[in-house]
């Protein structure tokens, strides 16, 4: 089995923390899994981008742990904005 780098271990730990925090919030787990799957395609050599997403994930995890959090928001570009 391949050994993971420190950053990979941190990301895997963050993923597990997200899943634990989302257990009592319906509809969050599929969204979390999708987000991590999309970002899994990022090259391992793109450390700056991975670290940015890791820090962003930590902030989002704190929001998710808040008792008052009921839904996750997302920002996406519409097709009209990209032209």
N, C-alpha and C positions, 0 to 999 in steps of 0.2 A: 504494500500500500504506500502510495506516495506521501511524503511529508508535506505539511502545509506551512506556508510562511506565516509570520506573525500577523500580517494584515489579513490573510485568508482566515486565520483563526478568529480574528476580531469580527470579521464580516459574518462568519458562521454563528458566532455567539450572538451577534446582533439579530440575526434571523431567528434564532431560537427565542430570544427575548421578545421579539415581535409576536411570534406565535403564542407564547405564554400570555402576553398582555391582551391579545385579541380573543382569547378563548371565551370570554363572557360578553363579547360584543358581536352580535350577529352580522354577517356579511363582510367582515374585515379580513378573515383568513384567506379567501380566494384572491382578494386584491393584493394582499401582502405577497403571496406566492407569485402572482403574475409580475409584480414589480421586481422581485428578486430574479425571476427567470429572464426578464427583459435585460436586466443589467448584468446577468451572468455572461452575456455575449461580449462584454467589454474585455479588451486584451489585457492580460495579466501585466504587461509592461507599461500600461497606462496608469501608473501609480497615483499621479496627481488627481486624475478624474475619480479613481476608486476612493481615495482618501476624502475627496470632496463629498462624494455620495455617502460615505460612511458617516461623516460628521452631520450631514443633512439627515441621515437615518436616525442618528442619536437624538437629534432635536425632535423629529417626528415621533420617536418612541416615547419621549417625555410627554408629548401632547396626547398620545394614545393612552398612556397610563392615567391621565387625568380622568377623574370620575365623571366629569361633565361632557367628555367627548362622546358624541353620538354618531358622527360620520366623518369620513375622510374626504377632503377636497382634492381636486387635481386640476392642473393647468395643462391644456393641450392646444396645439396650434390647429386652427381650422384650415381647411383647404383654401379658403378665400384669403387668409392672412399670408399664406406662403407664396402667393403670386404677386 
